[in-house]
């Protein structure tokens, strides 16, 4: 069962419920602090929003055996259930590199496949670690145009520090990489070789560094030109 607790000698990973509402504010604060520390995108979410996901049974939480928060992820649906996103993955700093992120994402993936078996599962991330996890689950990297056209989906990016890049390029480019799991395509792909993230990760690292340099350089150039245009308008 999806709502079954997954327990080992350290952590409990389960579908969040009303007993976890008290942790919502702490989770949101860590999301914001992590985004600031990394300088890359984690869209902000309010404690109320996180609580709603918990009450809807659309969130995965990891805790210690004593009930302290360890990690979190939630599920969103778009385009009338055609797309599902496992979003907002966050792990407490003290528990990073423990393998708990993989378990949380796996549980969120299981929840998504059970509740929305026909939906395409999507993700946007700047993290190579998350890309590795997604790849192991069967995701493939895709262009941003293959993600939902739903305005509400992209509105969720507005609180990200990189939103300006996304909007200026008409949603064609961003520091994030889009990833997608297509149930239908996956059935076909099972007969073929799975995309090997470890084999391609070095190439992807180089590509992401290049993309970041180019997009940030364009962003800086545009900001420098803006005051010049304003001065020209004054004259």
C-alpha positions as CSV (number, residue, x, y, z in Angstrom):
1,X,0.0,0.0,0.0
2,X,1.2,3.5,-0.8
3,X,0.4,4.9,2.6
4,X,2.4,2.2,4.3
5,X,5.3,3.4,6.4
6,X,8.8,2.5,5.2
7,X,10.9,2.1,8.3
8,X,14.5,1.4,8.9
9,X,16.7,1.8,11.9
10,X,16.8,5.6,11.4
11,X,13.9,7.0,9.4
12,X,10.2,6.6,8.7
13,X,9.1,7.5,5.2
14,X,5.3,7.8,4.7
15,X,2.4,9.7,3.1
16,X,2.0,12.8,5.3
17,X,-1.2,13.3,7.3
18,X,-2.7,15.6,9.9
19,X,-0.2,14.5,12.5
20,X,2.5,16.2,10.5
21,X,0.8,19.6,10.1
22,X,3.0,21.0,13.0
23,X,6.1,20.5,10.7
24,X,4.8,22.6,7.8
25,X,6.3,25.9,8.9
26,X,9.7,24.4,9.6
27,X,9.7,22.7,6.1
28,X,8.9,26.0,4.4
29,X,11.6,27.9,6.2
30,X,14.2,25.2,5.2
31,X,13.0,25.4,1.5
32,X,13.6,29.2,1.5
33,X,17.0,29.0,3.3
34,X,18.2,26.2,1.0
35,X,17.2,28.3,-2.1
36,X,19.2,31.3,-0.8
37,X,22.2,29.2,0.1
38,X,22.3,27.5,-3.3
39,X,21.4,30.6,-5.3
40,X,19.2,28.4,-7.5
41,X,15.6,27.7,-7.8
42,X,13.3,26.2,-5.2
43,X,9.9,27.9,-5.6
44,X,8.6,29.2,-2.3
45,X,5.6,27.6,-0.7
46,X,3.5,28.8,2.2
47,X,2.8,26.6,5.3
48,X,-0.9,26.7,4.4
49,X,-0.1,25.2,1.0
50,X,2.1,22.5,2.5
51,X,-0.6,21.7,5.1
52,X,-3.2,21.3,2.3
53,X,-1.0,18.8,0.5
54,X,-0.6,16.9,3.7
55,X,-4.4,16.8,4.3
56,X,-5.0,15.7,0.7
57,X,-2.6,12.8,1.0
58,X,-0.4,14.3,-1.7
59,X,2.8,14.7,0.3
60,X,5.6,12.4,1.4
61,X,7.4,13.0,4.7
62,X,10.5,11.4,6.3
63,X,11.0,11.7,10.0
64,X,13.3,10.2,12.6
65,X,11.8,7.5,14.8
66,X,11.2,10.2,17.5
67,X,9.2,12.3,15.0
68,X,11.7,15.0,14.0
69,X,11.5,16.2,10.4
70,X,14.1,14.8,8.0
71,X,12.7,15.4,4.5
72,X,9.7,16.3,2.4
73,X,8.2,16.2,-1.1
74,X,4.7,16.9,-2.4
75,X,2.6,16.0,-5.5
76,X,0.8,18.4,-7.8
77,X,-1.4,17.8,-10.8
78,X,-1.8,19.9,-14.0
79,X,-3.9,19.9,-17.2
80,X,-6.7,18.1,-15.6
81,X,-4.5,15.3,-14.3
82,X,-2.6,14.7,-17.5
83,X,0.6,15.7,-15.8
84,X,1.9,15.0,-12.2
85,X,4.8,16.8,-10.6
86,X,6.7,15.5,-7.6
87,X,7.9,18.9,-6.3
88,X,9.6,20.7,-3.5
89,X,12.0,17.9,-2.5
90,X,13.9,19.2,0.6
91,X,16.1,17.3,3.1
92,X,17.2,18.6,6.5
93,X,20.9,19.7,6.2
94,X,21.9,17.2,8.9
95,X,20.6,14.3,6.9
96,X,21.8,15.1,3.4
97,X,23.9,12.5,1.6
98,X,22.2,9.9,3.8
99,X,20.2,8.4,0.9
100,X,16.9,9.7,2.3
101,X,16.2,11.9,-0.7
102,X,16.2,8.8,-2.9
103,X,13.7,7.1,-0.6
104,X,11.4,10.1,-0.5
105,X,11.4,10.5,-4.3
106,X,10.8,6.8,-4.7
107,X,7.8,7.0,-2.4
108,X,6.4,10.1,-4.2
109,X,6.8,8.3,-7.5
110,X,5.0,5.3,-6.2
111,X,2.2,7.6,-4.9
112,X,1.9,9.4,-8.2
113,X,1.8,6.1,-10.2
114,X,-0.9,4.7,-7.9
115,X,-3.2,7.7,-7.8
116,X,-2.6,8.9,-11.4
117,X,-1.5,5.8,-13.4
118,X,-2.1,7.4,-16.8
119,X,-0.4,10.7,-16.0
120,X,3.0,11.8,-17.2
121,X,5.2,12.6,-14.3
122,X,7.4,15.7,-14.7
123,X,10.1,17.5,-12.8
124,X,12.2,20.7,-13.0
125,X,15.5,20.8,-11.2
126,X,18.9,22.3,-11.2
127,X,20.3,19.5,-9.0
128,X,22.4,16.7,-10.5
129,X,21.6,14.6,-7.5
130,X,17.8,14.9,-8.2
131,X,18.4,14.2,-11.9
132,X,20.2,11.0,-11.0
133,X,17.3,9.9,-8.8
134,X,14.8,10.8,-11.5
135,X,16.8,8.9,-14.1
136,X,16.8,5.8,-12.0
137,X,13.0,6.0,-11.8
138,X,12.7,6.2,-15.6
139,X,12.5,9.9,-16.3
140,X,14.1,11.3,-19.4
141,X,15.4,14.9,-19.9
142,X,13.0,16.9,-22.1
143,X,12.7,20.5,-23.5
144,X,10.6,22.9,-21.5
145,X,8.0,22.9,-24.3
146,X,7.1,19.3,-23.4
147,X,6.0,20.3,-20.0
148,X,2.4,21.5,-19.2
149,X,1.2,24.7,-21.0
150,X,-1.0,25.3,-17.9
151,X,-0.4,28.9,-16.7
152,X,-0.8,27.7,-13.1
153,X,2.1,25.4,-13.5
154,X,4.5,28.2,-14.6
155,X,3.1,30.6,-12.0
156,X,4.7,28.3,-9.4
157,X,8.1,29.4,-10.8
158,X,7.5,33.1,-10.1
159,X,9.0,32.9,-6.6
160,X,12.2,31.3,-8.0
161,X,15.3,33.5,-8.2
162,X,15.8,32.4,-11.8
163,X,12.3,33.3,-13.0
164,X,13.5,36.3,-14.9
165,X,15.5,34.1,-17.2
166,X,12.6,31.8,-17.9
167,X,10.2,34.7,-18.7
168,X,12.7,36.6,-20.9
169,X,13.2,33.5,-23.1
170,X,9.5,32.8,-23.4
171,X,9.9,29.6,-21.4
172,X,12.3,28.1,-23.8
173,X,15.4,28.2,-21.5
174,X,16.1,28.2,-17.8
175,X,18.8,27.0,-15.4
176,X,16.4,24.1,-14.5
177,X,16.3,20.9,-16.6
178,X,12.9,19.5,-17.5
179,X,12.5,15.8,-16.9
180,X,9.5,13.5,-17.8
181,X,8.3,10.0,-17.1
182,X,5.8,8.9,-19.8
183,X,4.0,5.6,-18.8
184,X,3.3,4.8,-22.5
185,X,6.8,5.5,-23.7
186,X,8.2,3.7,-20.7
187,X,6.4,0.5,-21.7
188,X,8.1,0.7,-25.1
189,X,11.5,1.7,-23.6
190,X,11.6,-1.4,-21.3
191,X,12.5,-3.3,-24.5
192,X,15.3,-0.8,-25.2
193,X,18.3,0.4,-23.2
194,X,17.4,2.8,-20.4
195,X,19.0,6.3,-20.5
196,X,22.2,5.8,-18.4
197,X,22.6,8.9,-16.2
198,X,25.9,7.8,-14.8
199,X,27.3,7.3,-18.2
200,X,26.1,10.7,-19.4
201,X,26.4,12.7,-16.2
202,X,29.8,14.2,-16.9
203,X,28.5,15.5,-20.3
204,X,25.4,16.8,-18.5
205,X,27.5,18.6,-15.9
206,X,29.5,20.4,-18.6
207,X,26.3,21.3,-20.4
208,X,24.6,22.7,-17.3
209,X,27.7,24.8,-16.4
210,X,27.8,26.2,-20.0
211,X,24.1,26.9,-19.9
212,X,24.3,28.7,-16.6
213,X,27.2,30.8,-17.8
214,X,25.4,31.8,-21.0
215,X,22.0,32.6,-19.4
216,X,23.5,34.5,-16.4
217,X,25.7,36.5,-18.8
218,X,22.7,37.4,-20.9
219,X,20.8,38.3,-17.8
220,X,23.6,40.6,-16.6
221,X,24.0,42.2,-20.0
222,X,20.3,42.9,-20.1
223,X,20.3,44.5,-16.7
224,X,23.3,46.7,-17.6
225,X,21.5,47.9,-20.8
226,X,18.3,48.8,-19.0
227,X,19.6,51.9,-17.2
228,X,21.1,53.1,-20.6
229,X,17.7,52.8,-22.2
230,X,16.1,54.7,-19.4
231,X,18.7,57.5,-19.7
232,X,18.0,57.7,-23.4
233,X,14.3,58.0,-22.7
234,X,15.0,60.9,-20.4
235,X,17.0,62.8,-23.0
